[in-house]
Amino acid sequence: MMEGVSEDPLQQIQRSRRYLYAFVEAHVRYEVEGARRGPVKWNKPHAGSFKMNFDAAIHEDSNGVGAGVVVRDSAGSYLRWTSKFFPGIKAAEQAEALAARAAAFLARDLQLTNVIIEGDCLSVINKLKDSAMDDSYISPIIQEIRKVLSGLDKLEFNHVKREGNMAAHFLARNSISQN
């Protein structure tokens, strides 16, 4: 929905339900497909911790990228999810960094203090883990993420395979189609 445009509450509920059903359907479908290749185990965070998965999807026709973020608690239950569209972005690494930034802002907005952030772009995860300043074109995004997350009690970044990141990937793809 565009900012400044009101939407009927019933339409909001119906749209949210469609997103939820599509999300669950995609999540189950990918779990079944993943079982054919071998299971991808999702590890629960420790009690009091939250796990956030982020992903990005590029769509050439839309002239931009979508980002998806999923937050789960230590029981594995979905706490929150979000998707965003970034127009004019074409580079995959930049798209993944923007998705990680969306995760960082969501962690801050939810006032989480013990967070594990996971993504399937190894270069972005490595840049987030490395405290040294790099000179890449995504360095300003990485620095902003570090600043936003600087007040957390515990923070961990992990690389996951695509199969372990399908919920966030679905949201990223869906943000493009909804744009």
Backbone as a printed PyTorch tensor [residue, N CA C, xyz], in Angstrom:
tensor([[[  0.8410,  -1.1810,   0.0000],
         [  0.0000,   0.0000,   0.0000],
         [  0.8830,   1.2400,   0.0000]],

        [[  0.4690,   2.2530,  -0.7030],
         [  1.2540,   3.4730,  -0.7990],
         [  1.0120,   4.3400,   0.4240]],

        [[  2.0540,   5.0310,   0.8410],
         [  1.9650,   5.9050,   1.9950],
         [  0.9950,   7.0380,   1.7060]],

        [[  0.1690,   7.3710,   2.7000],
         [ -0.7630,   8.4670,   2.5470],
         [ -2.0960,   8.0640,   1.9440]],

        [[ -2.2380,   6.8060,   1.4890],
         [ -3.4780,   6.3280,   0.9140],
         [ -4.1130,   5.3940,   1.9230]],

        [[ -5.3460,   5.6840,   2.3170],
         [ -6.0020,   4.8330,   3.3040],
         [ -6.6330,   3.6350,   2.6120]],

        [[ -6.7220,   2.5720,   3.3700],
         [ -7.2920,   1.3420,   2.8480],
         [ -8.3500,   0.8690,   3.8410]],

        [[ -9.4390,   0.3680,   3.3350],
         [-10.4960,  -0.1650,   4.1620],
         [ -9.9310,  -1.2830,   5.0440]],

        [[-10.2420,  -1.2950,   6.3520],
         [ -9.7110,  -2.3300,   7.2490],
         [-10.0300,  -3.7500,   6.7790]],

        [[-11.2170,  -3.9680,   6.2060],
         [-11.5590,  -5.2920,   5.7060],
         [-10.6390,  -5.6840,   4.5490]],

        [[-10.3240,  -4.7310,   3.6760],
         [ -9.3960,  -5.0090,   2.5810],
         [ -8.0010,  -5.3150,   3.1150]],

        [[ -7.5890,  -4.6200,   4.1810],
         [ -6.2920,  -4.9000,   4.7970],
         [ -6.2490,  -6.3220,   5.3270]],

        [[ -7.3100,  -6.7320,   5.9950],
         [ -7.3700,  -8.0900,   6.5430],
         [ -7.3410,  -9.1140,   5.4210]],

        [[ -8.1100,  -8.8920,   4.3770],
         [ -8.1440,  -9.8360,   3.2530],
         [ -6.7850,  -9.9040,   2.5640]],

        [[ -6.1420,  -8.7590,   2.3660],
         [ -4.8130,  -8.7460,   1.7420],
         [ -3.8100,  -9.4680,   2.6330]],

        [[ -3.8770,  -9.2240,   3.9340],
         [ -2.9690,  -9.8950,   4.8670],
         [ -3.1710, -11.3950,   4.8530]],

        [[ -4.4140, -11.8270,   4.8000],
         [ -4.6960, -13.2640,   4.7250],
         [ -4.1330, -13.8740,   3.4450]],

        [[ -4.3050, -13.1780,   2.3110],
         [ -3.7570, -13.6960,   1.0510],
         [ -2.2450, -13.8450,   1.1550]],

        [[ -1.5780, -12.8390,   1.7170],
         [ -0.1250, -12.9180,   1.9090],
         [  0.2480, -14.0910,   2.8080]],

        [[ -0.4780, -14.2260,   3.9030],
         [ -0.1800, -15.3020,   4.8420],
         [ -0.3640, -16.6630,   4.1840]],

        [[ -1.4770, -16.8670,   3.4800],
         [ -1.7140, -18.1550,   2.8300],
         [ -0.6630, -18.4360,   1.7630]],

        [[ -0.3140, -17.4280,   0.9850],
         [  0.7260, -17.6130,  -0.0330],
         [  2.0740, -17.9100,   0.6160]],

        [[  2.3420, -17.2370,   1.7190],
         [  3.5880, -17.4490,   2.4470],
         [  3.6710, -18.8810,   2.9700]],

        [[  2.6200, -19.3460,   3.6250],
         [  2.6050, -20.7020,   4.1710],
         [  2.7010, -21.7230,   3.0500]],

        [[  1.9600, -21.4990,   1.9650],
         [  2.0000, -22.4280,   0.8350],
         [  3.4130, -22.5260,   0.2630]],

        [[  4.0680, -21.4070,   0.0890],
         [  5.4280, -21.4090,  -0.4460],
         [  6.3890, -22.0770,   0.5250]],

        [[  6.2200, -21.8010,   1.8040],
         [  7.1130, -22.3710,   2.8150],
         [  6.9900, -23.8900,   2.8350]],

        [[  5.7700, -24.4110,   2.8030],
         [  5.5600, -25.8580,   2.8020],
         [  6.0880, -26.4570,   1.5110]],

        [[  5.8310, -25.8110,   0.3680],
         [  6.3020, -26.3280,  -0.9150],
         [  7.8120, -26.4460,  -0.9150]],

        [[  8.5230, -25.4410,  -0.4200],
         [  9.9750, -25.4880,  -0.4050],
         [ 10.4930, -26.5290,   0.5850]],

        [[  9.7850, -26.7600,   1.6830],
         [ 10.1980, -27.8100,   2.6050],
         [ 10.0930, -29.1650,   1.9290]],

        [[  9.0190, -29.3820,   1.1460],
         [  8.8540, -30.6470,   0.4310],
         [  9.9330, -30.7890,  -0.6250]],

        [[ 10.1930, -29.7200,  -1.4170],
         [ 11.2420, -29.7830,  -2.4280],
         [ 12.6050, -29.9970,  -1.7910]],

        [[ 12.8470, -29.3510,  -0.6470],
         [ 14.1140, -29.5120,   0.0560],
         [ 14.3030, -30.9300,   0.5500]],

        [[ 13.2160, -31.6170,   0.8960],
         [ 13.3140, -32.9950,   1.3870],
         [ 13.8450, -33.9130,   0.2970]],

        [[ 13.5800, -33.5930,  -0.9580],
         [ 14.1040, -34.4030,  -2.0610],
         [ 15.6160, -34.2750,  -2.1690]],

        [[ 16.1520, -33.1100,  -1.8650],
         [ 17.5940, -32.8830,  -1.9490],
         [ 18.2960, -33.2310,  -0.6410]],

        [[ 17.5370, -33.4350,   0.3780],
         [ 18.0910, -33.6480,   1.7110],
         [ 17.5770, -32.5490,   2.6160]],

        [[ 17.3590, -32.8610,   3.8660],
         [ 16.7570, -31.8800,   4.7700],
         [ 17.6880, -30.7050,   5.0620]],

        [[ 17.0840, -29.5570,   5.2090],
         [ 17.7890, -28.3670,   5.6700],
         [ 17.2320, -28.0850,   7.0510]],

        [[ 18.0800, -28.2120,   8.0460],
         [ 17.6170, -28.0800,   9.4200],
         [ 17.6920, -26.6280,   9.8620]],

        [[ 16.5740, -26.1470,  10.3840],
         [ 16.5440, -24.8060,  10.9640],
         [ 16.8250, -24.9630,  12.4400]],

        [[ 17.8550, -24.3160,  12.9250],
         [ 18.2240, -24.4070,  14.3270],
         [ 17.5940, -23.2650,  15.1030]],

        [[ 16.9130, -23.6310,  16.1700],
         [ 16.2860, -22.6200,  17.0140],
         [ 17.3600, -21.8360,  17.7580]],

        [[ 17.1200, -20.5540,  17.9490],
         [ 18.0480, -19.7870,  18.8000],
         [ 17.8240, -20.1550,  20.2660]],

        [[ 18.7620, -19.8100,  21.1030],
         [ 18.6240, -20.0580,  22.5340],
         [ 17.4570, -19.2490,  23.0870]],

        [[ 16.9470, -19.6810,  24.2390],
         [ 15.8450, -18.9700,  24.8890],
         [ 16.2140, -17.5020,  25.0770]],

        [[ 15.2890, -16.6240,  24.7620],
         [ 15.5190, -15.1950,  24.8910],
         [ 16.1560, -14.5720,  23.6570]],

        [[ 16.5000, -15.4130,  22.6840],
         [ 17.1110, -14.9290,  21.4470],
         [ 16.0820, -14.9340,  20.3260]],

        [[ 16.3800, -14.1630,  19.2940],
         [ 15.5300, -14.1130,  18.1170],
         [ 16.3890, -14.3290,  16.8860]],

        [[ 15.8390, -15.0770,  15.9350],
         [ 16.5510, -15.3270,  14.6920],
         [ 15.8380, -14.5660,  13.5790]],

        [[ 16.6380, -13.8260,  12.8150],
         [ 16.1060, -13.0450,  11.7060],
         [ 16.7520, -13.5430,  10.4180]],

        [[ 15.9390, -13.8710,   9.4340],
         [ 16.4420, -14.2490,   8.1210],
         [ 16.0870, -13.1440,   7.1420]],

        [[ 17.0610, -12.8040,   6.2880],
         [ 16.8170, -11.7850,   5.2710],
         [ 17.1900, -12.3410,   3.9090]],

        [[ 16.5700, -11.8050,   2.8840],
         [ 16.9220, -12.1700,   1.5160],
         [ 16.4670, -11.0690,   0.5800]],

        [[ 17.0310, -11.0840,  -0.6140],
         [ 16.6710, -10.1250,  -1.6560],
         [ 16.3700, -10.8760,  -2.9420]],

        [[ 15.5600, -10.2780,  -3.7700],
         [ 15.2310, -10.8420,  -5.0760],
         [ 15.2320,  -9.7080,  -6.0920]],

        [[ 15.8900,  -9.9710,  -7.2030],
         [ 15.9640,  -8.9760,  -8.2830],
         [ 14.9770,  -9.3650,  -9.3700]],

        [[ 14.2670,  -8.3770,  -9.8580],
         [ 13.3390,  -8.6130, -10.9510],
         [ 13.6160,  -7.5660, -12.0210]],

        [[ 14.1100,  -8.0200, -13.1300],
         [ 14.5260,  -7.1040, -14.1990],
         [ 13.3860,  -6.2040, -14.6840]],

        [[ 12.1780,  -6.7360, -14.7730],
         [ 11.0550,  -5.9600, -15.3030],
         [ 10.6170,  -4.8260, -14.3880]],

        [[ 10.9140,  -4.9470, -13.0910],
         [ 10.4310,  -3.9480, -12.1420],
         [ 11.4450,  -2.8480, -11.8820]],

        [[ 12.6650,  -2.9860, -12.4320],
         [ 13.7220,  -2.0000, -12.2270],
         [ 13.9820,  -1.7620, -10.7400]],

        [[ 14.1230,  -2.8560, -10.0230],
         [ 14.4100,  -2.7540,  -8.6060],
         [ 14.5310,  -4.1140,  -7.9650]],

        [[ 14.6350,  -4.0920,  -6.6480],
         [ 14.7670,  -5.3360,  -5.8930],
         [ 13.7770,  -5.3570,  -4.7490]],

        [[ 13.4320,  -6.5520,  -4.3500],
         [ 12.6000,  -6.7460,  -3.1790],
         [ 13.4470,  -7.3160,  -2.0620]],

        [[ 13.1050,  -6.9620,  -0.8450],
         [ 13.7840,  -7.4890,   0.3370],
         [ 12.7380,  -8.0930,   1.2580]],

        [[ 13.0840,  -9.2260,   1.8540],
         [ 12.1960,  -9.8770,   2.8020],
         [ 12.9430, -10.1890,   4.0850]],

        [[ 12.2520, -10.0360,   5.2110],
         [ 12.8310, -10.3220,   6.5260],
         [ 11.7910, -11.0830,   7.3430]],

        [[ 12.2440, -12.1480,   8.0000],
         [ 11.3960, -12.9530,   8.8660],
         [ 12.0470, -12.9960,  10.2430]],

        [[ 11.2480, -12.8340,  11.3020],
         [ 11.7410, -12.9020,  12.6800],
         [ 11.0450, -14.0630,  13.3760]],

        [[ 11.8580, -14.9420,  13.9740],
         [ 11.3030, -16.0650,  14.7490],
         [ 11.8630, -16.0280,  16.1600]],

        [[ 11.0530, -16.5220,  17.0810],
         [ 11.4970, -16.5820,  18.4720],
         [ 12.1870, -17.9150,  18.7480]],

        [[ 12.5510, -18.1520,  20.0010],
         [ 13.3000, -19.3560,  20.3480],
         [ 12.4720, -20.6300,  20.2270]],

        [[ 11.1700, -20.5060,  20.0880],
         [ 10.3140, -21.6750,  19.8600],
         [ 10.1690, -21.9590,  18.3630]],

        [[ 10.6860, -21.0570,  17.5260],
         [ 10.5570, -21.2130,  16.0840],
         [  9.3110, -20.5720,  15.5200]],

        [[  8.5260, -19.9220,  16.3650],
         [  7.2970, -19.2690,  15.9140],
         [  7.6220, -17.9440,  15.2340]],

        [[  6.8560, -17.6330,  14.1950],
         [  7.0360, -16.3710,  13.4990],
         [  6.5310, -15.2420,  14.3710]],

        [[  7.4050, -14.2950,  14.6200],
         [  7.0530, -13.1300,  15.4340],
         [  6.6080, -11.9760,  14.5440]],

        [[  7.3580, -11.7400,  13.4770],
         [  7.0850, -10.6130,  12.5860],
         [  7.7260, -10.9020,  11.2390]],

        [[  7.2100, -10.2770,  10.2070],
         [  7.8310, -10.3390,   8.8940],
         [  7.5730,  -9.0200,   8.1880]],

        [[  8.4390,  -8.7300,   7.2480],
         [  8.2650,  -7.5100,   6.4720],
         [  8.8600,  -7.7100,   5.0850]],

        [[  8.3910,  -6.9340,   4.1530],
         [  8.9830,  -6.9150,   2.8180],
         [  9.0250,  -5.4680,   2.3420]],

        [[ 10.0530,  -5.1750,   1.5670],
         [ 10.2490,  -3.8150,   1.0690],
         [ 10.6860,  -3.8840,  -0.3890]],

        [[ 10.4090,  -2.8200,  -1.1080],
         [ 10.8570,  -2.7030,  -2.5000],
         [ 11.8140,  -1.5230,  -2.6080]],

        [[ 12.9450,  -1.7420,  -3.2780],
         [ 13.9420,  -0.6890,  -3.4900],
         [ 14.0770,  -0.4600,  -4.9950]],

        [[ 13.5230,   0.6280,  -5.5040],
         [ 13.6020,   0.8880,  -6.9480],
         [ 15.0140,   1.2810,  -7.3760]],

        [[ 15.3280,   0.9590,  -8.6290],
         [ 16.5840,   1.3980,  -9.2290],
         [ 17.8040,   0.5770,  -8.8640]],

        [[ 17.6700,  -0.4420,  -8.0560],
         [ 18.8060,  -1.2740,  -7.6500],
         [ 18.9020,  -2.4640,  -8.6060]],

        [[ 20.1020,  -2.7460,  -9.0740],
         [ 20.3140,  -3.8640, -10.0060],
         [ 21.3390,  -4.8730,  -9.5060]],

        [[ 22.2410,  -4.4730,  -8.6220],
         [ 23.3330,  -5.3410,  -8.1770],
         [ 22.8680,  -6.2570,  -7.0510]],

        [[ 23.1590,  -7.5500,  -7.1850],
         [ 22.7140,  -8.5510,  -6.2170],
         [ 23.2920,  -8.2960,  -4.8280]],

        [[ 24.5740,  -7.9980,  -4.7330],
         [ 25.1950,  -7.7840,  -3.4260],
         [ 24.6000,  -6.5520,  -2.7340]],

        [[ 24.3470,  -5.5180,  -3.4810],
         [ 23.7220,  -4.3210,  -2.9120],
         [ 22.3030,  -4.6400,  -2.4400]],

        [[ 21.5840,  -5.4360,  -3.2210],
         [ 20.2290,  -5.8410,  -2.8390],
         [ 20.2470,  -6.6180,  -1.5260]],

        [[ 21.1860,  -7.5420,  -1.4010],
         [ 21.2890,  -8.3380,  -0.1650],
         [ 21.6680,  -7.4490,   1.0210]],

        [[ 22.5520,  -6.4910,   0.7990],
         [ 22.9310,  -5.5680,   1.8760],
         [ 21.7290,  -4.7250,   2.3130]],

        [[ 20.9040,  -4.2950,   1.3760],
         [ 19.7000,  -3.5350,   1.7220],
         [ 18.6990,  -4.4020,   2.4870]],

        [[ 18.6320,  -5.6840,   2.1380],
         [ 17.7640,  -6.6000,   2.8870],
         [ 18.2870,  -6.7750,   4.3100]],

        [[ 19.5990,  -6.8830,   4.4650],
         [ 20.1980,  -6.9770,   5.8100],
         [ 19.9200,  -5.7030,   6.6020]],

        [[ 19.9700,  -4.5630,   5.9300],
         [ 19.6630,  -3.2980,   6.5950],
         [ 18.2080,  -3.2730,   7.0610]],

        [[ 17.3020,  -3.8050,   6.2440],
         [ 15.8960,  -3.8930,   6.6490],
         [ 15.7580,  -4.7590,   7.9030]],

        [[ 16.5350,  -5.8340,   7.9800],
         [ 16.5270,  -6.6850,   9.1790],
         [ 17.0330,  -5.9050,  10.3860]],

        [[ 18.0870,  -5.1290,  10.1980],
         [ 18.6550,  -4.3500,  11.3050],
         [ 17.6380,  -3.3410,  11.8400]],

        [[ 16.9700,  -2.6400,  10.9520],
         [ 15.9740,  -1.6580,  11.3920],
         [ 14.7780,  -2.3380,  12.0640]],

        [[ 14.3970,  -3.5130,  11.5780],
         [ 13.3020,  -4.2370,  12.2080],
         [ 13.7090,  -4.6850,  13.6160]],

        [[ 14.9350,  -5.1600,  13.7860],
         [ 15.4260,  -5.5530,  15.1150],
         [ 15.3740,  -4.3530,  16.0670]],

        [[ 15.7950,  -3.2050,  15.5670],
         [ 15.7630,  -1.9970,  16.3930],
         [ 14.3280,  -1.5930,  16.7350]],

        [[ 13.4510,  -1.6210,  15.7360],
         [ 12.0620,  -1.2300,  15.9590],
         [ 11.3550,  -2.1590,  16.9410]],

        [[ 11.7150,  -3.4420,  16.9290],
         [ 11.1200,  -4.4120,  17.8450],
         [ 11.8250,  -4.4190,  19.2040]],

        [[ 12.8790,  -3.6250,  19.3220],
         [ 13.6710,  -3.5100,  20.5510],
         [ 14.2420,  -4.8600,  20.9860]],

        [[ 14.7070,  -5.6340,  20.0050],
         [ 15.3420,  -6.9150,  20.2990],
         [ 16.7640,  -6.6470,  20.7900]],

        [[ 17.2310,  -7.4480,  21.7230],
         [ 18.5770,  -7.2360,  22.2660],
         [ 19.5030,  -8.4210,  22.0570]],

        [[ 18.9560,  -9.5750,  21.6880],
         [ 19.7460, -10.7800,  21.4940],
         [ 19.3200, -11.3850,  20.1580]],

        [[ 20.1150, -11.1580,  19.1100],
         [ 19.6750, -11.4360,  17.7470],
         [ 20.7180, -12.2400,  16.9660]],

        [[ 20.2140, -13.1820,  16.1900],
         [ 21.0130, -13.9050,  15.2010],
         [ 20.4360, -13.5080,  13.8500]],

        [[ 21.2690, -12.9500,  12.9840],
         [ 20.8140, -12.5270,  11.6610],
         [ 21.4440, -13.4400,  10.6230]],

        [[ 20.5890, -14.0310,   9.7820],
         [ 21.0530, -14.9880,   8.7850],
         [ 20.6400, -14.5560,   7.3800]],

        [[ 21.5380, -14.8100,   6.4280],
         [ 21.2620, -14.5360,   5.0330],
         [ 22.0270, -15.5020,   4.1620]],

        [[ 21.6380, -15.5780,   2.8940],
         [ 22.2870, -16.5380,   1.9910],
         [ 23.3400, -15.9040,   1.0700]],

        [[ 23.6740, -14.6570,   1.3080],
         [ 24.7220, -13.9900,   0.5210],
         [ 26.0010, -13.9580,   1.3680]],

        [[ 26.9130, -14.8490,   1.0540],
         [ 28.1170, -15.0170,   1.8670],
         [ 28.9490, -13.7390,   1.9340]],

        [[ 29.0540, -13.0030,   0.8370],
         [ 29.8860, -11.7930,   0.8600],
         [ 29.3310, -10.7520,   1.8320]],

        [[ 28.0160, -10.5980,   1.8990],
         [ 27.4100,  -9.6350,   2.8290],
         [ 27.5990, -10.1130,   4.2670]],

        [[ 27.3660, -11.3780,   4.5170],
         [ 27.5510, -11.9220,   5.8690],
         [ 28.9990, -11.7390,   6.3120]],

        [[ 29.9460, -12.0270,   5.4310],
         [ 31.3630, -11.8570,   5.7920],
         [ 31.7080, -10.3990,   6.0860]],

        [[ 31.1500,  -9.4860,   5.3140],
         [ 31.4030,  -8.0570,   5.5660],
         [ 30.8000,  -7.6250,   6.9040]],

        [[ 29.6460,  -8.1750,   7.2510],
         [ 29.0130,  -7.8460,   8.5280],
         [ 29.7950,  -8.4280,   9.7110]],

        [[ 30.4020,  -9.5840,   9.5140],
         [ 31.1960, -10.2230,  10.5740],
         [ 32.5330,  -9.5350,  10.7850]],

        [[ 33.0960,  -8.9980,   9.7100],
         [ 34.4280,  -8.3920,   9.7590],
         [ 34.3160,  -6.9440,  10.2310]],

        [[ 34.9650,  -6.6400,  11.3290],
         [ 34.8610,  -5.2830,  11.8850],
         [ 35.7300,  -4.2710,  11.1360]],

        [[ 36.6030,  -4.7560,  10.2620],
         [ 37.4690,  -3.8460,   9.5040],
         [ 36.6430,  -3.0780,   8.4710]],

        [[ 37.0720,  -1.8600,   8.2110],
         [ 36.4100,  -1.0310,   7.2010],
         [ 36.8480,  -1.5200,   5.8240]],

        [[ 35.9030,  -1.7470,   4.9520],
         [ 36.2640,  -2.1320,   3.5820],
         [ 35.9290,  -0.9830,   2.6440]],

        [[ 36.4100,  -1.0810,   1.4290],
         [ 36.1980,   0.0110,   0.4800],
         [ 35.2320,  -0.3800,  -0.6380]],

        [[ 34.3870,  -1.3680,  -0.3760],
         [ 33.4300,  -1.7940,  -1.3940],
         [ 32.2990,  -0.7750,  -1.5220]],

        [[ 31.5620,  -0.8860,  -2.5870],
         [ 30.4660,   0.0540,  -2.8210],
         [ 29.3090,  -0.1390,  -1.8390]],

        [[ 29.2660,  -1.2860,  -1.1380],
         [ 28.2040,  -1.4790,  -0.1480],
         [ 28.6710,  -1.1250,   1.2710]],

        [[ 29.9040,  -0.6440,   1.3970],
         [ 30.4500,  -0.3090,   2.7090],
         [ 29.5590,   0.6650,   3.4960]],

        [[ 28.9920,   1.7030,   2.8820],
         [ 28.1140,   2.5980,   3.6560],
         [ 26.8870,   1.8790,   4.2350]],

        [[ 26.3520,   0.9080,   3.5060],
         [ 25.2030,   0.1430,   4.0030],
         [ 25.6390,  -0.7300,   5.1780]],

        [[ 26.7840,  -1.3780,   5.0410],
         [ 27.3140,  -2.2340,   6.1060],
         [ 27.5640,  -1.4060,   7.3640]],

        [[ 28.1430,  -0.2220,   7.2040],
         [ 28.4060,   0.6490,   8.3530],
         [ 27.1090,   1.0950,   9.0280]],

        [[ 26.0870,   1.3770,   8.2260],
         [ 24.7990,   1.7760,   8.7890],
         [ 24.1830,   0.6270,   9.5900]],

        [[ 24.2860,  -0.5910,   9.0720],
         [ 23.7730,  -1.7650,   9.7860],
         [ 24.4770,  -1.9000,  11.1320]],

        [[ 25.7970,  -1.7890,  11.1270],
         [ 26.5590,  -1.8990,  12.3730],
         [ 26.1330,  -0.8330,  13.3800]],

        [[ 25.9100,   0.3820,  12.8880],
         [ 25.5070,   1.4710,  13.7780],
         [ 24.1280,   1.2010,  14.3790]],

        [[ 23.1830,   0.7630,  13.5540],
         [ 21.8280,   0.4900,  14.0240],
         [ 21.8240,  -0.6180,  15.0750]],

        [[ 22.6960,  -1.6070,  14.9010],
         [ 22.7230,  -2.7580,  15.7980],
         [ 23.7280,  -2.6310,  16.9340]],

        [[ 24.3840,  -1.5090,  17.0390],
         [ 25.4780,  -1.3540,  18.0060],
         [ 25.0410,  -1.4910,  19.4640]],

        [[ 23.8040,  -1.2530,  19.7810],
         [ 23.3590,  -1.3120,  21.1690],
         [ 22.8710,  -2.6800,  21.6290]],

        [[ 22.9400,  -3.6820,  20.7710],
         [ 22.4390,  -5.0010,  21.1540],
         [ 23.3470,  -5.6670,  22.1790]],

        [[ 22.7420,  -6.4590,  23.0630],
         [ 23.5190,  -7.2190,  24.0370],
         [ 24.3050,  -8.3330,  23.3600]],

        [[ 23.6600,  -9.0110,  22.4040],
         [ 24.3170, -10.1070,  21.6900],
         [ 23.8820, -10.0710,  20.2370]],

        [[ 24.8540, -10.2150,  19.3480],
         [ 24.5860, -10.1680,  17.9110],
         [ 25.4650, -11.1860,  17.2160]],

        [[ 24.8590, -11.9400,  16.3200],
         [ 25.5860, -12.9560,  15.5610],
         [ 25.0990, -12.9160,  14.1190]],

        [[ 26.0210, -13.0830,  13.1720],
         [ 25.6730, -13.1630,  11.7560],
         [ 26.0470, -14.5470,  11.2500]],

        [[ 25.1170, -15.1900,  10.5420],
         [ 25.3650, -16.5250,   9.9970],
         [ 24.9800, -16.5950,   8.5330]],

        [[ 25.7530, -17.3790,   7.7810],
         [ 25.4090, -17.6820,   6.4000],
         [ 24.5630, -18.9490,   6.3850]],

        [[ 23.4890, -18.9440,   5.6060],
         [ 22.6410, -20.1270,   5.4320],
         [ 22.4840, -20.4050,   3.9500]],

        [[ 22.1970, -21.6390,   3.6180],
         [ 21.9070, -22.0010,   2.2310],
         [ 20.5470, -21.4350,   1.8360]],

        [[ 20.3430, -21.2900,   0.5530],
         [ 19.0710, -20.7580,   0.0370],
         [ 17.8890, -21.5480,   0.5810]],

        [[ 18.0320, -22.8730,   0.6590],
         [ 16.9300, -23.7090,   1.1290],
         [ 16.5450, -23.3950,   2.5700]],

        [[ 17.4670, -22.8760,   3.3520],
         [ 17.1770, -22.5130,   4.7260],
         [ 16.6870, -21.0850,   4.8760]],

        [[ 16.4960, -20.4230,   3.7530],
         [ 16.1360, -19.0070,   3.7700],
         [ 14.8980, -18.7300,   2.9070]],

        [[ 14.0900, -19.7480,   2.6730],
         [ 13.0020, -19.6280,   1.7070],
         [ 11.8830, -18.6970,   2.1540]],

        [[ 11.6240, -18.6140,   3.4390],
         [ 10.5570, -17.7180,   3.8970],
         [ 10.9070, -16.2670,   3.5600]],

        [[ 12.1400, -15.8740,   3.8490],
         [ 12.5730, -14.5070,   3.5270],
         [ 12.6180, -14.3020,   2.0150]],

        [[ 13.0410, -15.3290,   1.2850],
         [ 13.1000, -15.2200,  -0.1750],
         [ 11.6970, -15.0220,  -0.7560]],

        [[ 10.7280, -15.7590,  -0.2400],
         [  9.3610, -15.6000,  -0.7030],
         [  8.8790, -14.1650,  -0.5020]],

        [[  9.1530, -13.6070,   0.6720],
         [  8.7380, -12.2320,   0.9510],
         [  9.4250, -11.2460,   0.0140]],

        [[ 10.6980, -11.4860,  -0.2730],
         [ 11.4290, -10.6100,  -1.1910],
         [ 10.8080, -10.6530,  -2.5840]],

        [[ 10.5310, -11.8530,  -3.0680],
         [  9.8880, -11.9860,  -4.3800],
         [  8.5090, -11.3460,  -4.3760]],

        [[  7.7720, -11.5410,  -3.3110],
         [  6.4110, -11.0130,  -3.2260],
         [  6.4130,  -9.4900,  -3.1980]],

        [[  7.4130,  -8.8670,  -2.5820],
         [  7.4500,  -7.4020,  -2.5430],
         [  7.6000,  -6.8190,  -3.9400]],

        [[  8.2730,  -7.5320,  -4.7920],
         [  8.4210,  -7.0820,  -6.1860],
         [  7.0750,  -7.1510,  -6.9000]],

        [[  6.3760,  -8.2720,  -6.7480],
         [  5.1010,  -8.4180,  -7.4520],
         [  4.0450,  -7.4510,  -6.9260]],

        [[  4.1670,  -7.0540,  -5.6480],
         [  3.2060,  -6.1230,  -5.0790],
         [  3.5300,  -4.6720,  -5.4160]],

        [[  4.7690,  -4.4140,  -5.8720],
         [  5.1390,  -3.0580,  -6.2350],
         [  4.3870,  -2.6830,  -7.4860]]])
